[in-house]
Amino acid sequence: MAALILKHTSTIGVREHIFRRYTLERKASVIHTGYGPIRIKTSEGYGVHKVKAEYEDIAKIAMDNDMSIEEVTHILRTESDL
């Protein structure tokens, strides 16, 4: 890519930076609640453990039950390990 930039532009130099990326291992699962199934994303690594429900699933439950997303999230946290 650098050779193409030097060949086809008026620049006389190109900088390159190498970056390392650290990521958590990801897993997807489904939990069953009184409001129906909800897809869950779990991320782990480096001593970190995160669990998050899929936004679209929470939004659908909120819309179907005339609730706010905050209310649904609160109920899910009390019913499960979110």
N, CA and C of each residue as an Amber inpcrd file, in Angstrom:
protein
   246
   0.8340000  -1.1790000   0.0000000   0.0000000   0.0000000   0.0000000
   0.8830000   1.2480000   0.0000000   1.9430000   1.2400000   0.8150000
   2.8290000   2.4030000   0.8720000   3.4320000   2.6810000  -0.4990000
   3.8260000   1.6390000  -1.2160000   4.4030000   1.8280000  -2.5470000
   3.3980000   2.4890000  -3.4860000   2.1410000   2.1000000  -3.4090000
   1.1080000   2.7100000  -4.2510000   0.8930000   4.1800000  -3.9000000
   0.8940000   4.4870000  -2.6110000   0.7270000   5.8800000  -2.1780000
   1.8880000   6.7180000  -2.6970000   3.1040000   6.2310000  -2.5600000
   4.2800000   6.9790000  -3.0280000   4.2710000   7.1380000  -4.5430000
   3.8160000   6.1280000  -5.2480000   3.8060000   6.1630000  -6.7090000
   2.7300000   7.0840000  -7.2720000   1.5560000   7.0950000  -6.6310000
   0.4090000   7.7740000  -7.2250000   0.0110000   9.0870000  -6.5480000
   0.7840000   9.5630000  -5.5930000   0.4960000  10.8490000  -4.9500000
   1.7570000  11.7070000  -4.9680000   1.6200000  12.9480000  -4.5190000
   2.7780000  13.8460000  -4.4920000   3.5660000  13.7520000  -3.1890000
   3.1660000  12.8850000  -2.2810000   3.8510000  12.7660000  -0.9970000
   5.2570000  12.1780000  -1.1620000   6.1490000  12.5330000  -0.2430000
   7.4990000  11.9750000  -0.2860000   7.7690000  11.0440000   0.8980000
   6.7320000  10.7630000   1.6810000   6.9010000   9.8760000   2.8260000
   5.5740000   9.3420000   3.3350000   5.6140000   8.1600000   3.9120000
   4.4300000   7.5170000   4.4850000   4.8180000   6.9720000   5.8550000
   4.0160000   7.2630000   6.8580000   4.2670000   6.7150000   8.2010000
   3.4810000   5.4300000   8.3940000   4.0800000   4.5360000   9.1430000
   3.4300000   3.2740000   9.4530000   3.4840000   3.0650000  10.9600000
   2.3570000   2.6560000  11.5290000   2.2900000   2.3370000  12.9580000
   1.7250000   0.9370000  13.1100000   2.3670000   0.1490000  13.9250000
   1.8890000  -1.1970000  14.2220000   1.2050000  -1.1540000  15.5900000
  -0.0210000  -1.6540000  15.6460000  -0.7840000  -1.6620000  16.8880000
  -1.1260000  -3.0930000  17.2730000  -1.1520000  -3.3520000  18.5480000
  -1.5750000  -4.6400000  19.0670000  -2.9710000  -4.4580000  19.6500000
  -3.8370000  -5.4160000  19.4140000  -5.2040000  -5.3240000  19.9160000
  -5.4520000  -6.4560000  20.9060000  -6.0250000  -6.1030000  22.0360000
  -6.3940000  -7.0900000  23.0450000  -7.9130000  -7.1880000  23.0500000
  -8.4190000  -8.3900000  22.9340000  -9.8670000  -8.5800000  22.8960000
 -10.2950000  -9.6170000  23.9240000 -11.5380000  -9.5250000  24.3030000
 -12.1330000 -10.5140000  25.1970000 -12.7270000 -11.6270000  24.3450000
 -12.7340000 -12.8380000  24.8760000 -13.3960000 -13.9500000  24.1910000
 -14.8980000 -13.7360000  24.2860000 -15.5930000 -13.9480000  23.1870000
 -17.0350000 -13.6940000  23.1440000 -17.8070000 -14.9840000  22.9770000
 -18.9960000 -14.9850000  23.5880000 -19.8920000 -16.1320000  23.5190000
 -21.3160000 -15.6060000  23.4370000 -22.1470000 -16.2600000  22.6650000
 -23.5580000 -15.8840000  22.5660000 -24.4070000 -17.0190000  23.1230000
 -25.4800000 -16.6510000  23.8280000 -26.3980000 -17.6530000  24.3680000
 -27.7850000 -17.0480000  24.4340000 -28.7380000 -17.8420000  24.8440000
 -30.1260000 -17.3850000  24.9670000 -30.6160000 -17.7530000  26.3570000
 -31.2750000 -16.7820000  27.0190000 -31.9290000 -17.0930000  28.2880000
 -33.4330000 -17.0000000  28.0650000 -34.1750000 -17.7710000  28.8260000
 -35.6340000 -17.7650000  28.6920000 -36.2090000 -17.0670000  29.9210000
 -37.0170000 -16.0550000  29.6630000 -37.6250000 -15.2670000  30.7350000
 -39.1330000 -15.3540000  30.6310000 -39.8110000 -14.7530000  31.5780000
 -41.2700000 -14.6840000  31.5360000 -41.7820000 -13.8570000  30.3660000
 -40.9000000 -13.0740000  29.7660000 -41.2600000 -12.2370000  28.6130000
 -40.8370000 -12.8590000  27.2920000 -40.1950000 -14.0100000  27.3520000
 -39.7330000 -14.6790000  26.1430000 -38.2170000 -14.8070000  26.1330000
 -37.6800000 -15.3950000  25.0650000 -36.2320000 -15.5930000  24.9870000
 -35.4870000 -14.2770000  24.7170000 -34.3000000 -14.1610000  25.2930000
 -33.4590000 -12.9820000  25.0860000 -32.0480000 -13.4670000  24.7840000
 -31.4920000 -12.9520000  23.6980000 -30.1170000 -13.2950000  23.3400000
 -29.1490000 -12.5360000  24.2530000 -28.1370000 -13.2380000  24.7280000
 -27.1600000 -12.6860000  25.6680000 -25.7600000 -12.7890000  25.0610000
 -24.9750000 -11.7300000  25.2170000 -23.5760000 -11.7360000  24.7940000
 -22.7050000 -11.7360000  26.0460000 -21.7690000 -12.6880000  26.1300000
 -20.8590000 -12.7810000  27.2590000 -19.4350000 -12.5980000  26.7480000
 -18.6610000 -11.7510000  27.4330000 -17.2640000 -11.5100000  27.0730000
 -16.4020000 -11.7530000  28.3020000 -15.2730000 -12.4730000  28.0870000
 -14.3860000 -12.7870000  29.2110000 -12.9280000 -12.7290000  28.7860000
 -12.0710000 -12.4250000  29.7730000 -10.6350000 -12.4540000  29.5640000
  -9.9480000 -11.3920000  30.3960000  -8.6550000 -11.6030000  30.6910000
  -7.8600000 -10.6400000  31.4560000  -8.5050000 -10.3010000  32.7950000
  -9.2020000 -11.2610000  33.4050000  -9.8490000 -11.0310000  34.6890000
 -11.1410000 -10.2380000  34.5950000 -11.6800000 -10.0940000  33.4120000
 -12.9010000  -9.3130000  33.1720000 -14.0110000 -10.2650000  32.7350000
 -15.2200000 -10.0340000  33.2080000 -16.3920000 -10.8200000  32.8150000
 -17.5420000  -9.8360000  32.5890000 -18.0490000  -9.7750000  31.3460000
 -19.1550000  -8.8680000  31.0140000 -20.3080000  -9.6650000  30.4170000
 -21.5250000  -9.2760000  30.7750000 -22.7260000  -9.9080000  30.2390000
 -23.6640000  -8.7950000  29.8020000 -24.1920000  -8.9280000  28.5770000
 -25.0670000  -7.8800000  28.0470000 -26.1690000  -8.5150000  27.2070000
 -27.3970000  -8.0450000  27.4090000 -28.5310000  -8.5320000  26.6290000
 -28.5680000  -7.8010000  25.2920000 -29.0730000  -8.4750000  24.2750000
 -29.1920000  -7.8860000  22.9450000 -30.2450000  -6.7780000  22.9760000
 -29.8610000  -5.5960000  22.5260000 -30.7320000  -4.4230000  22.6040000
 -32.0610000  -4.6650000  21.8860000 -32.0270000  -5.2580000  20.6970000
 -33.2640000  -5.4530000  19.9230000 -34.2630000  -6.3130000  20.6820000
 -33.7790000  -7.3120000  21.4130000 -34.6710000  -8.1720000  22.1910000
 -35.3200000  -7.3970000  23.3410000 -34.5220000  -6.5700000  24.0260000
 -35.0600000  -5.7560000  25.1270000 -36.0530000  -4.7310000  24.5860000
 -35.7220000  -4.1160000  23.4630000 -36.6070000  -3.1060000  22.8680000
 -37.9370000  -3.7250000  22.4580000 -37.9050000  -4.9500000  21.9080000
 -39.1500000  -5.6110000  21.5060000 -40.0190000  -5.9210000  22.7230000
 -39.4150000  -6.4220000  23.7790000 -40.1640000  -6.7060000  25.0050000
 -40.7690000  -5.4240000  25.5590000 -39.9900000  -4.3480000  25.5690000
 -40.4880000  -3.0590000  26.0710000 -41.6870000  -2.5860000  25.2520000
 -41.5750000  -2.6650000  23.9260000 -42.6690000  -2.2080000  23.0600000
 -43.9120000  -3.0760000  23.2370000 -43.7110000  -4.4040000  23.2620000
 -44.8460000  -5.3320000  23.3770000 -45.5680000  -5.2120000  24.7100000
 -44.8730000  -4.7770000  25.7650000 -45.4620000  -4.7200000  27.0990000
 -45.6580000  -3.2980000  27.6140000 -45.5480000  -2.3120000  26.7150000
 -45.7350000  -0.8990000  27.0620000 -44.8690000  -0.5090000  28.2740000
 -43.5770000  -0.8720000  28.1910000 -42.6300000  -0.5750000  29.2530000
 -41.4450000   0.1820000  28.6520000 -40.6620000   0.8130000  29.5120000
 -39.4380000   1.4450000  29.0380000 -38.3300000   0.3950000  28.9860000
 -37.2970000   0.6980000  28.2190000 -36.1440000  -0.1970000  28.1550000
 -35.5070000  -0.3200000  29.5310000 -35.4880000   0.7570000  30.2740000
 -34.9310000   0.7370000  31.6260000 -35.7070000  -0.2170000  32.5300000
 -37.0450000  -0.2000000  32.4150000 -37.8600000  -1.1100000  33.2350000
 -37.5770000  -2.5690000  32.8880000 -37.4920000  -2.8610000  31.5890000
 -37.2200000  -4.2380000  31.1560000 -35.8490000  -4.6820000  31.6480000
 -34.8550000  -3.8200000  31.4970000 -33.4980000  -4.1450000  31.9480000
 -33.4730000  -4.4110000  33.4420000 -34.1850000  -3.6050000  34.2240000
 -34.2320000  -3.8020000  35.6770000 -34.8660000  -5.1560000  36.0170000
 -35.9630000  -5.4920000  35.3490000 -36.6370000  -6.7720000  35.5930000
 -35.7110000  -7.9290000  35.2340000 -35.0190000  -7.8300000  34.1150000
 -34.1150000  -8.8980000  33.6970000 -32.9690000  -9.0790000  34.6850000
 -32.4680000  -7.9870000  35.2260000 -31.3790000  -8.0800000  36.1980000
 -31.8410000  -8.7800000  37.4830000 -33.0910000  -8.5580000  37.8740000
 -33.5870000  -9.2080000  39.0910000 -33.9320000 -10.6760000  38.8350000
 -34.3580000 -11.0210000  37.5940000 -34.7250000 -12.4030000  37.2600000
 -33.5250000 -13.2800000  36.9340000 -32.4610000 -12.6800000  36.4010000
 -31.3410000 -13.4980000  35.9080000 -30.0090000 -12.9150000  36.3710000
 -28.9230000 -13.4160000  35.8010000 -27.5840000 -12.9990000  36.1790000
 -27.0390000 -11.8540000  35.3300000 -27.8920000 -11.0570000  34.7550000
 -27.4150000  -9.9340000  33.9120000 -26.8550000  -8.8230000  34.7570000
